[in-house]
Amino acid sequence: MEVSVSRKAHFNAAHRLHINAWSDEENKRYFGSCNNANFHGHNYELIVQVTGEVDPVSGYLIDMKELKDVIKEEVEDRFDHKNLNLDTEEFKDLNPTAEHIAVVIWRLLRKRINQQLKLKITLYETERNFVEYSGN
């Protein structure tokens, strides 16, 4: 039987959307207030969904404590209360859009979660704006 389980997490981070190859005017026109030279922040909400076959012996798809620990180590400890542009290797040369952040999180978690399980990331940048990524 295939089921999905999900774990919610959150982190607070600052960023600036900016493309170095563009002029300041182009960046401001395209990214608006998200291009603020002094950065801006979000209270990101993250949903990590894992899908697969339930173990017939344990009844678990995945140990939720293990999933919680992986999310804490790979996402919360790495990005919470950080300036993504300045404080993280992942976004040193990658524009920290919600789309890129979701893909980076998926890749970090994918390394730590059983490869037989499907993985989907839903990242809320605001209450109304969110990105989903499942490795496709």
CORZI-V423837 format. One record per helix or strand of 3 or more residues. SS is the DSSP state (2 for helix, 1 for strand). FROM is the first residue (numbers start at 0). TO is the last residue. Records with the same first field share a line. If there is no record, write none. Layout:
BEGIN
SS: FROM-TO, FROM-TO
END
This chain:
BEGIN
1: 1-14, 39-52, 117-123, 129-132
2: 23-34, 63-78, 83-86, 97-109
END
